[in-house]
């Protein structure tokens, strides 16, 4: 049975391992922990498209059998740089993913050294805490082209029929300078637009996403859209599907509205 795809807001830094942050992120933790039970069957593997892996000339696919950890966050407590999420990789699926992307006419290469970044291992630590689910990653491209990332998702769609859970990991609001009270209203405005847009039918939805910069407070919420781009991949991978909001919080970091969505 076909698996859905997801766009998840992954929260701030290594939040599950910092008590004060974990308390504020409790609704997000609940939603991530609930994801496996929402699926029609257990996945063969998870393909994570993380906002924290950008490449310039081509998409890159992680192919290591035992990926290491990549602590790509800064100025957090020392114990957060000792977190281990020892999930196995998925080398064979990585090769199939490479071929699907090539067949779509998109540039792609293999990365046999890359480790799990925090856009990946943080949500996975809640989704599959035993770290026994095969896991591999795919980069976004630094040009952030909406249409090409939708096309990337469309190329990945056959994986859904083969038991691969596609999870696009970013944040529906990501302005590091305005994570306080001055982000409250812009995040609410953009979140409302995003929800309404994702309720459109497949073709209309993809067309509207192409013009996301015209949404209310768009460039306040995403001055640099790296954390929004994974959404385009999830939407492309399940363009025909209905969309359900599976997480919404209006006090993330104290004031921010953020959401996650399931496609299908």
PAMAR-596433 format. One line per field, with one value per atom (N, C-alpha, C): residue number from 0; x, y, z; atom name. Coordinates in steps of 0.001 Angstrom, whole numbers, plus 500000, padded with zeros to 6 digits. Last residue first. Layout:
<sites>
resi <- NUM;...
x <- X;...
y <- Y;...
z <- Z;...
name <- CA;...
</sites>
This chain:
<sites>
resi <- 263;263;263;262;262;262;261;261;261;260;260;260;259;259;259;258;258;258;257;257;257;256;256;256;255;255;255;254;254;254;253;253;253;252;252;252;251;251;251;250;250;250;249;249;249;248;248;248;247;247;247;246;246;246;245;245;245;244;244;244;243;243;243;242;242;242;241;241;241;240;240;240;239;239;239;238;238;238;237;237;237;236;236;236;235;235;235;234;234;234;233;233;233;232;232;232;231;231;231;230;230;230;229;229;229;228;228;228;227;227;227;226;226;226;225;225;225;224;224;224;223;223;223;222;222;222;221;221;221;220;220;220;219;219;219;218;218;218;217;217;217;216;216;216;215;215;215;214;214;214;213;213;213;212;212;212;211;211;211;210;210;210;209;209;209;208;208;208;207;207;207;206;206;206;205;205;205;204;204;204;203;203;203;202;202;202;201;201;201;200;200;200;199;199;199;198;198;198;197;197;197;196;196;196;195;195;195;194;194;194;193;193;193;192;192;192;191;191;191;190;190;190;189;189;189;188;188;188;187;187;187;186;186;186;185;185;185;184;184;184;183;183;183;182;182;182;181;181;181;180;180;180;179;179;179;178;178;178;177;177;177;176;176;176;175;175;175;174;174;174;173;173;173;172;172;172;171;171;171;170;170;170;169;169;169;168;168;168;167;167;167;166;166;166;165;165;165;164;164;164;163;163;163;162;162;162;161;161;161;160;160;160;159;159;159;158;158;158;157;157;157;156;156;156;155;155;155;154;154;154;153;153;153;152;152;152;151;151;151;150;150;150;149;149;149;148;148;148;147;147;147;146;146;146;145;145;145;144;144;144;143;143;143;142;142;142;141;141;141;140;140;140;139;139;139;138;138;138;137;137;137;136;136;136;135;135;135;134;134;134;133;133;133;132;132;132;131;131;131;130;130;130;129;129;129;128;128;128;127;127;127;126;126;126;125;125;125;124;124;124;123;123;123;122;122;122;121;121;121;120;120;120;119;119;119;118;118;118;117;117;117;116;116;116;115;115;115;114;114;114;113;113;113;112;112;112;111;111;111;110;110;110;109;109;109;108;108;108;107;107;107;106;106;106;105;105;105;104;104;104;103;103;103;102;102;102;101;101;101;100;100;100;99;99;99;98;98;98;97;97;97;96;96;96;95;95;95;94;94;94;93;93;93;92;92;92;91;91;91;90;90;90;89;89;89;88;88;88;87;87;87;86;86;86;85;85;85;84;84;84;83;83;83;82;82;82;81;81;81;80;80;80;79;79;79;78;78;78;77;77;77;76;76;76;75;75;75;74;74;74;73;73;73;72;72;72;71;71;71;70;70;70;69;69;69;68;68;68;67;67;67;66;66;66;65;65;65;64;64;64;63;63;63;62;62;62;61;61;61;60;60;60;59;59;59;58;58;58;57;57;57;56;56;56;55;55;55;54;54;54;53;53;53;52;52;52;51;51;51;50;50;50;49;49;49;48;48;48;47;47;47;46;46;46;45;45;45;44;44;44;43;43;43;42;42;42;41;41;41;40;40;40;39;39;39;38;38;38;37;37;37;36;36;36;35;35;35;34;34;34;33;33;33;32;32;32;31;31;31;30;30;30;29;29;29;28;28;28;27;27;27;26;26;26;25;25;25;24;24;24;23;23;23;22;22;22;21;21;21;20;20;20;19;19;19;18;18;18;17;17;17;16;16;16;15;15;15;14;14;14;13;13;13;12;12;12;11;11;11;10;10;10;9;9;9;8;8;8;7;7;7;6;6;6;5;5;5;4;4;4;3;3;3;2;2;2;1;1;1;0;0;0
x <- 498509;498034;497691;500787;500224;499813;500723;500813;500104;502567;501492;501800;503006;503486;502299;503629;502777;503566;503743;504405;503507;503936;503026;503778;505776;505713;504653;506288;505381;505058;507908;507177;506127;508842;509817;509120;505491;506830;507844;502789;503727;505096;501127;501104;502035;501311;501643;501724;500238;500173;500399;500299;500894;500679;499062;499270;499925;496792;497737;497844;496582;496088;497170;495600;496607;495944;495211;494687;495747;497369;496815;496159;498790;497384;496643;501405;500651;499162;503570;502196;501203;505927;505907;504507;505407;505593;505470;505310;504124;504230;507946;506845;505584;509221;509531;508402;508239;507963;508225;509288;507848;507529;512003;511607;510115;511815;512040;511695;511758;510495;510647;514335;513486;512086;515405;515931;515015;514756;513704;514192;515253;516015;515230;513093;514033;514993;510290;511360;512267;508726;508786;509939;509103;509404;509591;508251;509685;510063;505429;506270;507751;503266;504459;505466;501042;501199;502437;502643;501820;502021;504389;503293;502375;506066;506600;505535;504739;504700;505194;504144;504072;504038;504188;505171;505249;501932;503227;504318;500006;500022;501357;500638;500718;500808;500097;501464;501651;497319;498236;499654;496304;496162;497138;496904;497506;497431;495413;496822;497458;493305;493528;494963;494126;493734;493953;495252;493943;493442;497513;497681;496355;496425;497022;497125;495663;494644;495166;498216;497158;496123;499470;500017;498955;497906;498029;498486;498382;497022;497044;501136;500612;499197;501308;501848;501299;500037;499540;500027;501619;500204;499654;504041;503971;502530;503372;503766;503647;502700;501697;502125;505228;503923;502939;507639;507337;505944;507895;507678;507493;508411;507078;506840;510978;510266;508896;512379;511775;511076;513743;512398;511720;516104;516127;514786;515502;516262;516313;512813;513501;514213;510852;512280;512945;508080;508537;510016;507995;507058;507289;511004;510190;509260;511864;512239;511544;511958;512189;512681;510036;510701;510765;510086;509870;510698;508789;509479;509090;509196;508506;509333;508932;509832;508990;507438;507608;508589;506967;507944;508270;505427;504814;505742;507216;506100;505417;508874;509383;508264;507587;507505;508022;508280;506973;506923;510564;510677;509393;509721;510625;510712;508266;507560;508431;510384;509405;508641;511565;512316;511360;509530;509883;510696;509743;508505;508777;512260;512099;510772;511730;512646;512505;509933;509520;510426;511563;510358;509995;514960;513948;512730;517180;515836;514726;519849;519140;517680;520799;520902;520308;518748;519730;519652;518722;518051;519140;519720;519910;518853;518609;518720;518815;519444;519095;519315;518113;519089;518560;517620;517458;518525;515926;516896;516570;515222;514628;515710;516238;516300;515675;516144;517145;517335;514236;515142;516234;512620;513653;514621;511308;511816;512963;510426;509642;510021;512453;511089;510258;514643;514790;513449;513828;513857;513995;514155;512817;512813;517137;516250;514838;518255;518274;517411;517573;517229;517155;518518;517206;516670;521068;520053;518640;522371;522344;521149;524264;522929;523029;527043;526385;525020;528611;527744;527124;529939;530560;529633;528989;529219;529787;526797;527681;527817;526194;526212;527171;524196;525420;525298;522302;522378;523704;520073;521455;521525;517250;517784;519205;515839;516628;517198;514639;513818;514576;516703;515704;514773;518004;518640;517600;516117;516391;517064;516249;514977;515200;518933;518481;517155;518991;519855;519323;517270;516884;517713;518802;517543;517078;520863;521164;519902;519427;520122;520433;518660;517634;518261;521198;520524;519416;521869;522660;521948;520771;520005;520694;522017;521714;520913;520775;521470;521105;521167;520313;521155;522170;522916;522051;522564;521393;521919;523803;524062;522733;525171;523974;524339;527191;527452;526242;526447;527403;527878;524976;524225;525136;526736;526162;525383;527428;528347;527696;524702;525449;526300;525398;524513;525334;526758;526542;525470;525211;526299;525836;524940;524350;525452;525468;525492;524675;526911;526356;526412;526370;526830;526152;527354;526571;527205;527487;527936;526986;525819;526160;526553;526426;526347;526728;526449;525697;525509;525986;526776;525894;524673;524732;525513;522676;523513;523492;522704;522027;523020;522261;523150;522357;521733;521226;522206;524277;523444;522862;525544;525477;524521;525027;524939;524646;523147;524208;523981;522334;522223;523407;520825;521792;521497;518849;520228;521264;516388;516779;518242;516322;516556;516955;514538;514986;515107;514888;514752;515349;513323;514151;513876;513209;512819;513835;512047;513095;512479;509784;511027;512213;507343;508159;509309;504418;505763;506582;501338;502219;503597;499938;499205;500017;500684;501015;500227;500314;499454;499630;502308;500973;500003;504485;504481;503103;503632;503687;503689;503758;502534;502630;506114;505993;504794;505434;506453;506360;503512;503149;504156;504965;503792;503448;506868;507292;506132;505179;505907;506375;504287;503329;503999;506878;506120;505070;508624;508411;507527;508893;508176;507811;510390;509091;508266;512721;511829;510441;513938;513458;512458;514569;513713;513143;516206;514935;514023;517480;517599;516255;517051;518055;518344;515298;514861;515807;516708;515740;515342;519040;518913;517907;517246;518471;518221;513811;515044;516203;511629;511958;513348;510774;511615;512057;507823;508608;509449;507534;507535;508333;505661;506505;506403;505489;505289;506173;503602;504809;504470;502270;502175;503564;502597;502836;502634;500490;501281;501397;500848;500000;500889
y <- 512636;511279;510618;514403;514328;512884;516103;514790;514867;518770;518286;516895;521175;520041;519447;524596;523466;522387;527341;526423;525204;530519;529500;528662;531696;531399;530335;532232;533113;532663;530367;531364;532119;528454;529457;530611;528179;527640;528743;528708;529300;528643;527348;528808;529493;524524;525108;526612;521621;523080;523587;518741;519466;520941;517816;516851;517484;518591;519180;518252;516769;516948;517597;516640;517061;517272;514276;515244;515516;513865;513476;514635;514290;513960;513796;514715;515847;515564;513703;513251;514277;514856;513399;512851;517588;516945;515442;517944;518210;517548;517339;516529;516710;519451;518062;517143;521678;521519;520080;521397;521279;521020;522061;520648;520420;524983;524217;522729;526110;525920;524993;526464;525600;525413;528231;526873;525939;530873;529859;528419;533646;532679;531376;534786;535653;534853;533789;533042;534005;535664;534306;533494;537845;537969;536579;536907;537151;537527;536599;535513;535740;538085;538010;536961;536363;537352;537056;535360;535085;536171;535631;536592;536385;533480;534768;535866;531350;531475;532835;530457;531889;532164;527744;528427;529913;527128;527073;527757;527261;528282;528298;524947;526258;527360;522966;523130;524486;523378;523483;523747;522783;524141;524380;520041;520971;522404;519044;518826;519842;521502;520266;520223;523038;523073;521716;522909;522279;522319;524422;522975;522223;526984;526597;525088;526967;527121;526675;526694;525697;525771;529040;527737;526652;531098;530977;529580;530530;530468;530320;530975;529652;529493;533711;532782;531379;534686;535027;534020;533666;533303;533560;534922;533462;532986;537675;537158;535635;537609;537892;537415;536748;536135;536342;537951;536947;536355;539549;540232;539253;537783;538308;538979;535836;536323;536844;535310;534157;534552;536877;537207;535948;535956;537274;537628;533617;533529;534856;532511;533797;533894;530375;530307;531661;528281;529643;529553;525643;526490;527975;523950;524690;525607;520653;522062;522783;517708;518282;519716;515327;516593;517403;511979;513000;514224;509173;510416;511477;505859;507020;508263;503212;504266;505455;501189;501177;502195;501473;500456;500498;503606;502298;501154;505657;505518;504162;505657;505080;504853;507114;505651;504985;509882;509318;507787;511155;510240;509474;512856;511764;510717;514651;513809;512624;515913;515113;514180;517191;516203;515300;518961;517893;516800;520622;519872;518702;521623;520783;520035;523070;521938;521036;525029;524057;522850;526504;525796;524687;526625;526730;525871;526902;526946;527041;526736;527751;527884;524641;525976;527067;521741;522546;523995;519282;520246;521015;515775;517218;518003;513015;513638;515140;510154;511546;511949;507231;507914;509286;504454;505890;506417;501758;502234;503665;501807;502014;502470;501779;500520;500623;503598;503770;502492;503726;502572;502641;505904;506075;504901;507150;505787;505798;509782;508877;507417;510901;510817;509821;510708;510235;510143;511990;510528;509967;514733;514145;512619;514589;515086;514526;513641;512767;513281;515777;514371;513626;518136;518146;516750;517440;517502;517689;514856;516191;516306;511958;512472;513859;512349;511829;512453;511466;512354;511634;509693;510086;510861;509281;508083;508408;510637;511054;509881;510878;510066;510667;513272;512520;511799;514799;514117;513399;516782;516463;515865;515280;516207;515808;513547;514579;515616;511416;512619;513775;509656;509388;510589;510683;510773;510620;509938;511358;511571;507161;507845;509330;506728;506431;507117;507486;508149;507957;505525;506936;507756;503240;503364;504819;503858;503684;503795;503929;505132;505033;501317;502299;503607;500332;499877;500846;501691;501861;501432;503010;502223;502316;502850;503508;502593;502376;501914;502765;504702;504009;503506;505780;504823;504040;508654;508019;507028;510235;509221;508669;513179;512441;511446;514830;513415;512549;517360;516946;515511;517800;517665;517306;518210;516862;516683;520976;519940;518575;523079;522407;521246;525147;524377;523626;526479;527140;526463;525100;525832;526427;522284;523363;523921;519779;521043;522112;517122;518064;519473;514234;515561;516576;510850;511986;513283;508412;508988;510117;505619;507044;507498;502886;503245;504716;502882;501824;502116;505831;505082;504056;507503;506076;505234;510314;509634;508124;512210;511133;510435;515502;514465;513477;517499;516864;515773;519809;518622;518199;522186;521786;520630;522549;523581;523017;521510;521293;522236;521316;522006;521637;520237;519723;520387;521157;521381;520700;520387;521763;522028;517043;517983;519362;514432;515588;516737;511072;512386;513452;508130;509060;510455;505186;506598;507354;501886;502848;504230;500425;499705;500572;501268;501527;500535;499489;499947;500179;500853;499730;500296;503213;501970;500717;505449;504850;503564;506383;506943;506230;505330;504739;505264;507027;505622;504972;509611;509375;507906;510168;509546;509134;511508;510176;509424;513933;513079;511645;514901;514657;513743;515116;514238;513900;517036;515685;514701;519223;518683;517263;519652;519286;518706;520250;519047;518691;522337;521563;520335;523259;524097;523321;521107;521455;522289;521197;520054;520354;523504;523483;522351;522664;523842;523897;520342;520263;521457;519091;520282;520483;517138;516858;518062;517997;516912;516658;520159;520442;519237;520992;519670;519679;523386;522754;521383;523610;524367;523565;521945;522604;523216;520828;519996;520691;520381;521432;520756;518211;518415;519666;516818;517975;518221;513484;514463;515679;511106;511898;512953;507743;509199;509826;504665;505477;506954;502236;503460;504222;498808;500000;501249
z <- 501650;501465;502783;503323;501985;501734;506383;505729;504388;507893;507044;506501;510565;509777;509038;511637;511266;510543;513939;513023;512805;515300;514784;513755;518136;516710;516404;520825;520085;518671;522185;522943;522158;520540;520989;521702;519632;519468;519756;519949;520907;520826;518297;518191;519191;516267;517563;517386;514758;514725;516135;512812;513942;513715;510630;511708;512932;508174;509123;510319;505182;506549;507394;501821;502794;504150;499113;500069;501130;496220;497510;498242;493986;493806;495125;494745;494232;494122;496236;496491;495973;495514;495655;495839;495648;494355;494419;498427;497610;496245;499145;499671;498836;497767;497438;497911;499044;497619;497169;501635;501422;499955;501367;501467;501270;501332;500104;500253;503832;503139;501941;504659;505486;504897;502730;502843;503628;502063;502087;502201;503928;503129;503215;505104;504403;503522;505819;505152;504391;507104;507646;507060;505465;506896;507488;503061;503212;504642;503623;503130;503413;504513;505369;504899;502394;503466;504317;499275;500453;501502;497234;497267;498469;497388;497827;497872;496212;497663;498139;493663;493942;495442;493635;492791;493126;495069;495763;494955;493061;494112;494848;491600;490968;492011;493454;492966;492309;493760;494897;494423;491253;491780;492932;491133;490173;490663;493560;493266;492340;495223;494477;493969;498416;497018;496360;500888;500725;499287;500760;500696;500612;501104;499827;499696;503782;502745;501384;505014;505210;504097;504126;503787;503932;505253;503791;503409;507971;507439;505922;508097;508396;507849;507617;506625;506845;509941;508610;507565;512003;511924;510522;511465;511399;511318;511853;510539;510432;514699;513674;512292;515940;516216;515058;515772;514757;514898;517910;516640;515478;520029;519848;518523;518401;519576;519216;516173;516831;518124;514180;514673;515212;513250;513894;514534;511948;513188;513938;510597;510612;511947;509512;509828;509596;509528;509816;510159;508954;508218;508506;508392;509358;508568;507522;507520;508658;505804;507133;507022;504382;504083;505369;503980;504997;504638;502591;502239;503261;503124;503677;503384;500962;501429;501893;499771;501219;501754;497152;497522;499011;496668;496426;496824;497084;498026;497881;494910;496150;497154;492920;492902;494185;493597;493926;493875;492784;493927;494209;490798;490442;491547;492336;491372;490944;493701;494428;493507;491489;492259;493031;490837;489896;490573;493076;492851;491901;492508;493697;493674;490192;490121;491351;491120;490128;490072;492953;493384;492404;493587;492549;492898;495252;495844;494799;494800;494015;494464;496310;496885;496004;496584;495853;496295;499228;498375;497620;499494;499646;498867;501313;500002;500199;503365;503128;501672;505051;504190;503842;507122;506949;506000;508689;507696;507266;512098;510777;509805;514606;513861;512468;516697;515636;514820;518615;518684;517625;517929;518960;519082;515477;515632;516641;516097;515253;515477;517660;518185;517398;516054;517431;518138;513752;513764;515171;514390;514279;514326;514631;515694;515535;512266;513446;514588;510346;510166;511500;511126;510506;510270;511883;512932;512382;509614;510212;511158;509288;509585;510215;506929;508118;508311;503816;504593;505795;502143;503401;504328;499607;500420;501797;497545;498633;499596;494053;495266;496279;492246;492501;493833;489613;490905;491014;487701;488062;489458;486051;487041;487413;484463;483812;484756;485564;485464;484817;485751;484724;484523;488031;486704;485595;489953;489739;488383;489761;489547;489236;490451;489099;488787;493179;492198;490780;494155;494207;493224;493839;493111;493062;495610;494190;493344;498011;497550;496060;498278;497961;497486;498941;497729;497308;501391;500164;498892;503866;502890;501531;507285;506028;505114;510641;509431;508237;513352;512376;511206;515869;515032;514050;517086;516483;515438;519907;518880;518386;521279;520888;519789;521842;522089;521771;521736;520715;520940;523949;522702;521525;526017;525885;524587;525854;525369;525160;524650;525720;525201;521702;522553;523600;519651;520949;521800;516724;517373;518701;514489;515281;516178;513213;512486;513205;513669;514656;514082;512227;511818;512730;512590;513063;512580;509878;511142;511547;508365;508416;509820;507120;508537;508689;504373;505053;506542;502424;503404;504118;500660;500333;501333;499993;500980;500713;497108;497818;498727;495907;496416;497257;492997;494216;494638;491896;491704;493041;492550;491143;490877;495482;494453;493065;498333;497359;496187;501783;500499;499613;504455;503483;502149;506075;506511;505624;505275;504970;505289;504066;505154;504640;503439;502665;503658;504088;504706;503786;503736;502968;503511;505577;505543;504687;504670;505010;505026;504687;504430;504842;507228;506044;505898;508212;508557;507295;506916;507276;507594;506906;506634;506923;509681;508391;508169;512197;511158;509815;513762;513894;512843;513142;512701;512764;514357;512913;512522;517045;516533;515070;517427;518011;517450;516234;515623;516142;518041;516644;515956;520447;520362;518917;519726;520110;519989;519383;518241;518528;522023;520965;519725;523291;523618;522559;523138;521913;522151;525725;524763;523497;526770;527356;526384;525287;525136;525682;526283;524911;524700;528876;528685;527278;528387;529108;528834;525550;526399;527081;523736;524750;525645;521775;522660;523830;520369;521428;522286;518838;519471;520624;516763;517258;517862;516882;517000;517566;514450;515707;515705;512061;512931;514211;510472;511112;512190;507677;509123;509480;505203;505489;506982;503942;505011;504786;502021;502254;503298;502559;502353;502301;500686;501873;501563;499241;499071;500389;500000;500000;500000
name <- N;CA;C;N;CA;C;N;CA;C;N;CA;C;N;CA;C;N;CA;C;N;CA;C;N;CA;C;N;CA;C;N;CA;C;N;CA;C;N;CA;C;N;CA;C;N;CA;C;N;CA;C;N;CA;C;N;CA;C;N;CA;C;N;CA;C;N;CA;C;N;CA;C;N;CA;C;N;CA;C;N;CA;C;N;CA;C;N;CA;C;N;CA;C;N;CA;C;N;CA;C;N;CA;C;N;CA;C;N;CA;C;N;CA;C;N;CA;C;N;CA;C;N;CA;C;N;CA;C;N;CA;C;N;CA;C;N;CA;C;N;CA;C;N;CA;C;N;CA;C;N;CA;C;N;CA;C;N;CA;C;N;CA;C;N;CA;C;N;CA;C;N;CA;C;N;CA;C;N;CA;C;N;CA;C;N;CA;C;N;CA;C;N;CA;C;N;CA;C;N;CA;C;N;CA;C;N;CA;C;N;CA;C;N;CA;C;N;CA;C;N;CA;C;N;CA;C;N;CA;C;N;CA;C;N;CA;C;N;CA;C;N;CA;C;N;CA;C;N;CA;C;N;CA;C;N;CA;C;N;CA;C;N;CA;C;N;CA;C;N;CA;C;N;CA;C;N;CA;C;N;CA;C;N;CA;C;N;CA;C;N;CA;C;N;CA;C;N;CA;C;N;CA;C;N;CA;C;N;CA;C;N;CA;C;N;CA;C;N;CA;C;N;CA;C;N;CA;C;N;CA;C;N;CA;C;N;CA;C;N;CA;C;N;CA;C;N;CA;C;N;CA;C;N;CA;C;N;CA;C;N;CA;C;N;CA;C;N;CA;C;N;CA;C;N;CA;C;N;CA;C;N;CA;C;N;CA;C;N;CA;C;N;CA;C;N;CA;C;N;CA;C;N;CA;C;N;CA;C;N;CA;C;N;CA;C;N;CA;C;N;CA;C;N;CA;C;N;CA;C;N;CA;C;N;CA;C;N;CA;C;N;CA;C;N;CA;C;N;CA;C;N;CA;C;N;CA;C;N;CA;C;N;CA;C;N;CA;C;N;CA;C;N;CA;C;N;CA;C;N;CA;C;N;CA;C;N;CA;C;N;CA;C;N;CA;C;N;CA;C;N;CA;C;N;CA;C;N;CA;C;N;CA;C;N;CA;C;N;CA;C;N;CA;C;N;CA;C;N;CA;C;N;CA;C;N;CA;C;N;CA;C;N;CA;C;N;CA;C;N;CA;C;N;CA;C;N;CA;C;N;CA;C;N;CA;C;N;CA;C;N;CA;C;N;CA;C;N;CA;C;N;CA;C;N;CA;C;N;CA;C;N;CA;C;N;CA;C;N;CA;C;N;CA;C;N;CA;C;N;CA;C;N;CA;C;N;CA;C;N;CA;C;N;CA;C;N;CA;C;N;CA;C;N;CA;C;N;CA;C;N;CA;C;N;CA;C;N;CA;C;N;CA;C;N;CA;C;N;CA;C;N;CA;C;N;CA;C;N;CA;C;N;CA;C;N;CA;C;N;CA;C;N;CA;C;N;CA;C;N;CA;C;N;CA;C;N;CA;C;N;CA;C;N;CA;C;N;CA;C;N;CA;C;N;CA;C;N;CA;C;N;CA;C;N;CA;C;N;CA;C;N;CA;C;N;CA;C;N;CA;C;N;CA;C;N;CA;C;N;CA;C;N;CA;C;N;CA;C;N;CA;C;N;CA;C;N;CA;C;N;CA;C;N;CA;C;N;CA;C;N;CA;C;N;CA;C;N;CA;C;N;CA;C;N;CA;C;N;CA;C;N;CA;C;N;CA;C;N;CA;C;N;CA;C;N;CA;C;N;CA;C;N;CA;C;N;CA;C;N;CA;C;N;CA;C;N;CA;C;N;CA;C;N;CA;C;N;CA;C;N;CA;C;N;CA;C;N;CA;C;N;CA;C;N;CA;C;N;CA;C;N;CA;C;N;CA;C;N;CA;C;N;CA;C;N;CA;C;N;CA;C;N;CA;C;N;CA;C;N;CA;C;N;CA;C;N;CA;C;N;CA;C;N;CA;C;N;CA;C;N;CA;C
</sites>
